[in-house]
């Protein structure tokens, strides 16, 4: 591979700036810039010179020979003063000596290609840099340390053992015992399904931690949805009046609760539309409900329509969506918000003893908003004292879902027709899906997309 060079510190001025070089020419470049071959893993202080011998800067040089470096190649780091002009001059000298400017994420890509880390760990580097909260940073660090990778490898071990067992039963049909119907395969399948489900649940939590949670506020017109959006946002983002149907389109506000990202979406009140504009707004509201990570059902506690489950079924029935109401309730994505407690004299606060978690509040008077914020943090997996889980990306979720679906399909084939060959094929597909998470089987274009989103110098 070509030798690459990049400024590894953030753009702008600073006390210290770092130029990083990786590749087979790193040692030769060091001899010219430093005037000597540096001792491995030793901090050398002295001048940095260009190819003509002119001094550009002075600082500390560190040399890491392969394979004991971040990239697995020879790596040279030049730590000088953090002025952009000085750093650019040092980088230009490295280019003149045979290096080329690195692409975004190319150092991490080489670390992956040289088996210094797997793909989830490489992605965790970018996630750690981009962390918006202490909790997210901790989770990213755990991913970098291999927590997520270990869970995936454990799944692959279970899957591999099951595949070996099934393939052996197919290849040796003359054995007296029918290994596909003796119950052991069913037991292993159930154990594998449980393991995949558990990791998928953790990964979903990790994806929310990284990308933010989509929270959709729904309810009847004039239930206080826009007042709640304003209360959560801390400013007047939506128009609030006593006129039902004021909000006719979807309003989105991006906020942080203790550094954790939430995408709050206010929707048009759900009812029979009075005109075409309102009808379109209500259609968009239903689309947001289907895509939501969490739905806040606003209930006006001062009216007779205060039973959340009855209200939910009524709203769905009005749209001819009775079956969808049951399906939605089963997804456990619902939090009931009993608004206008100042009119109904209900106690402000959070209650998780009922069918649905419920927050009683007055959005207009900003009472109970903190209780809702705390609840949303817990839904996202916030814990200020624990070590946290791990961060995950949508591609990880899709791969786990693919594995889950393939395992279920194989189980169905075995139970329905006793088709061991079809089970074996579905298990192979599941194994490939899981292997894509860590990068054992990954298309080149996906690698380019992943590492292309990194900072230059990482």
N, C-alpha and C positions, 0 to 999 in steps of 0.2 A: 504493500500500500504506500501511497505518497505520504510524505511528512506534512503535517498540517500545523497551523499556528492561528491563535486567536487571542484577543484581549479577554481575559476571564472575569474581570471585574465589571461592575455596572457602568454604563455610560455616564459621563460627567466628571467633575473634579473630585478628588479625594486625597486622603493622606497617603494611601498606598494603592498602587495599581499592579495587576499581574498579567503577564504575557505567558501563555501556555503553549508548548510545542510538543507534539507527539509523533513518533515515527522513527525510522531507521537512521535518519540524518540528524536526529536531536543531539547526539554526542558530538558530531562534527560541528554543528552550529554553535554548541557550547564552547568548543575550543577557540573559535574565532571571536565570539562576543566576550568571553571571559579571559581569553589568552592562555587557557590551560584546560586540561580535561578534568572535570569536577569529580570529586570523590562521591560515590553513591550515598544517598540519604544523609548528606552532610550540608549544613548551611554555610555557604561561602559568601562573605561580604567583600564587595569590590566594585570597580567600574564596569559598565556595559559599553562595549565599543561597536561601531559599525564596521563593515568589511575593509574600510580604508584606515582604520585605527583611531578614528575620532571618537572621543568619549561622548556618549549620548546621555548617560545617567549613571547613578551608582545605587547599589541595593544588594539584595540577597538572592543567590541562585541556589536552586535545589535540583538535583538530578536523581531520577529513579529509573534504573535499568529494567528492561523487560525480564521476566514477566511480572515482576513485583511492583506494579504501578497501577494507577486507576484504569488506564486503557489496556494494560497488558503489553504495551509497547514501551520503548524508551521514551521517557517523559522529562522535559526540562521546564522548570518554572522560574521566571525572572520577576522578582518582586521589587519594583522600583517606586518612584513617586507617582501619584495618581493623576497627573495632568494628561489630558487627551492627546496633546501634541507629542509629548515625550513617549507615551505608550505607542502611538502610531509610528514614530520613528524606529522604535525597537522592533515593532512588527514588520515594517518595511525592510529592515536589515535581515530579518529571518527569511523573508520571501526572497530577497536577493541571494541568500545562501542556499536556496533550494526548497524551501517550504512553500506551501500554498495556503491561502486563507481558508479556514475551516467553514463548513456549512453549519447552520444551526443544529445543535444536538449531535454533531459528528463525534465528539469525544466520548459521549455516552454510548453512541452507536457502536463505536469500536470496542468499548468495554463489553457490550453485549455480544458482539461477534467473536470476541476473544474469550468468551465464557467467564468473564469476571463478574457478571451478574446476569440474571434472567430479565425478561422483558418487563415484568411487573416491578422489579426493583429499579430498572432504568426509568420507567414512567414515574416512580415515586420521587425521583430526584426533582423532576419538573413540578410535581405536586407539592413537594416540601418548599420549593422556592415560591410557589404561588399561594401558599397557605394564607387564608384570611383570618384564622383564629388559632389560638393556642391548641385547642382540641384537634383541629384539622392538621396542624403541624405534628402533633404527637402521633396521629394516625398515619400520616405520610412517612414518618420516621420508622414506624413499625413495619410498614410495607417495604421500606428500603432495607430494613434488617432481615427481611425474608419471612415475615409472619404469614402474609397472604400466599406466598410461594409455597410454603410448607403445607398449608391447607390444601392447595391444589395438588401437590405431589402426593399427599395422603390419599386423595380421591383417585389419582392415577394408579396408585399401588393397589387399592381395592379393586378397581376396574380391571387392571392387568391380571390379578389373581383370578377374578371371575371369568375373564376371557380364556385363560389357560384351562380352567376347569371345564368350561363349555366346549372349547375346541377339542379337548381330549375326549370328551364324551361323544363328540361327532366322529372323530378319527378312529375310535376303537369301539364300534357298535357291537362287536362280538362278545364284549364283557357281559357276565351274567347279571350284573347290577345295572339298572337304568339310572345313570347318574343325573339325567335331566328331570326325573320325576321322583327322586328319593327325598325331596324336600330341602336339600342343601342349597340348590341354586336359588330357590325361592327365598330362603333365609338370607343369602348373600345379596340378592337383589333388593330386599327390604332394607338391609343395612346400608347398601350403597345409596338407595333413594333418600334415606334419612340423612346421610352425610351430605349429599348434594343439596338437599333442601336447607340444611343448616348453614352451609357456606353461602348459598344464594341469598338467604335472609341477611347474613352479615354483609355480603357484598352490596345488597340494596341499600343497607344503612350507610355503608361506606361511600356509595355513589351520591347519596343525598348530602352527606357531609362535604363532599368535594364540589358538587355542582349546584347544590342548593335544592330546597324543597319547594315544589309548586303547590301553593295553598290557594284554593279557590273558595271565595265567599259566595254562597248561594242562599236563596230564600225568597219569600214573597216581596212584592214591591213595598217600600217604606218600612222594612223590618229593621233598618239601621245598618245595612251592608256598607254603604259609602262612609258612614260615620266610623265604622270599625276600621276601614282602610285608612282613613285619616289618622285615627288613634294609633294604629300600628306604625304608620309612616312618620308620625310626629309632626305632620304638617297638613295643610288643607290641599290634598291632592285631588279630591273628588267633590263635585258640587252636591251640597246637602240641602234639601228642602222638605217641606211637609207634603209635597205633591207626589203621589205614587207614580212610579215609572220615570223618575228624573234621569236615572242611569239607563242609557239605551245601548251602550256599546261596552265592550270589555276594556277595563282599565287595569294596567299592570304597574306595579311599583316594586322595585328591588330594594330590600332592606337587609340589615344584619342585626341579629340578636346575639349579643356577646360574641361577635365576630362570625357567627354562623349564618350563611346566606339563605334568605327566603325570597321567593318570588310570589308576592301577594297579588291576587287577581280578583278584582271586583266585577260582578256580572249584573246584567239586567235582571230585574225581578221576574220570577217565574210565574206566569199566568197566561191566560188566553190573550194573545197580542191584540191590541186595539188598532194598530196600523202596520204598514209594511216595514217601516224603520224599526219599530219595536220587535216585530217578528224576527227580523234578521239578528237583532241583538240577543234575543232569547235562544235562537239556534246556535249562536256562538257560545252562549253560556253552557249549553249542553255539551258542546265539543270540549270546552275547558274541563267540565266535570269528568268526562271520560279519561282525560289525560292527567288528572290531578294526582299528586302524591297524598294530599290531604284535603278533605272538603269540610269547610266550616258551614254547617247548616244554621242560618240565623233564624231564630224563633222569636217573634214578638210576644213576650211573656204576659203582656197586658191584654191580649186578645183571647178569644175562645179557641183559636187554632194553635194551641200550645203544645200538643202532644207531638214530639218529633217524628216518631215512626208513622203515625197517622198522616201527618203533614207530608212526609216524604212520599208515601204511597199515593196521596191525593195529587201531588204535583206530577208524579210520573203517570198516573192514570189519565190526567188531563191531556197528556201528550200521546196516549195510547201505548205506554211503555210499562205496563204492569209487571211483566216478567223481568225487565231490566232493573226495577226497583229492588226486587229480592236479590238479584245478582250483585247489585251495588252494595247492599247492606252486608252481604256475606264477605265482601272484600276488606272489611274492618278499616276503612279509610275515613271514617266519619267522626267528627267532633261536633256536638251540639252546643251552640252559643245562645243562651237565653238572654236576650237583650231587653233593655228598658226596665231593668229591675227597680229603677227609681219610681216607676209607675205601679209595678206589681208588688212592691215591698218584699221581694224575695231576697234571701241572703246572698251577698256578693261572694264569689269564690269558685273553687274547682271541686268537682265531685266525680269520683271514678267508681262509685258503687252501683250505678245503674247499668242499663243495657249499653249505653254509649257514654264515653267521657263527656262531661258537661261543664261548661264555664258559664256562670251566671254573672252578668255585668251590666253596666250602663255605658255604652260607647260614647254617648253624648256628653256625659260628665266624667269620662276617662276613669271610671271605677271598674275594677276587675280586669283591666288590660294587662297588668303585670302577671296575673294568674294565667291568662291566655298565653302570654309570652313564655312563661315557665313551662307550660304544657307543650307548646310547640318545640321548645328546646329538647324536652324529654323524648318527643316523637322522633326527633332527628338523631337521637342517641347521645345527646350532650351529657357529660359527666365530668365535673370539675376536679374530681379526686382520682378517678380510675386511670389506668394506662391507656384506655381507649381501644378501639378495634383497629381496622386498617382502612385505607382509602381504596376505592374501586372506581372503574370507569364503565361507561355504558357498554363498551365492547366486551368487558369481562362479564357483565350481566347477560348479554346476548349469548355468549359462549356457554355459560352455565345453564341457561334456559335450553339451549340446543342439546346439551348433554342430558339434561333432565327429560326432555321430550323423547330423545332416542332411547333412553333406558326404559321409559314407560311403554314406548312402542314395542321394544323387544320383549318386555314382560307380557304384553298383550298377545304377541305372536306365540310365545311359549305356552301360555295358558289356553289360548284358543285352539291352536292346531298342533301343539307340541313341536313347533318348528324351531329346532335348535340352530339351524343354519341362519335363519332370519334374525334370531336373537344375537348370534355371533356378529352379524353384520351391523346391527344397531349398536352393539357395544363398541365396535370399531369406530363408528361415526362419533359416538360419545367421547371416546378416548381422543380422537383427533380434535374435537371441539375444546376439550380441556387443555390439550397440549398447545393450542393457539394462545391461551392466556399467558403462559410463561415464555412463549416464543419458540418452542420446539418445532412447531409446524406453523409458519407464518409467511404469508405472501410478501414479496419484496415491496409492493406498492403500499401495503399497510405499514411496514417498517419505515418507509419514507415519510408517510403521513405522521406517524407517532414522533419520530425524532425531529421532523421539520418544525414541530411546535415548540421545541426547546429553545433556550437562550443560546446565542453564539458563545462559545467558550465552555459549554457544558457537554 
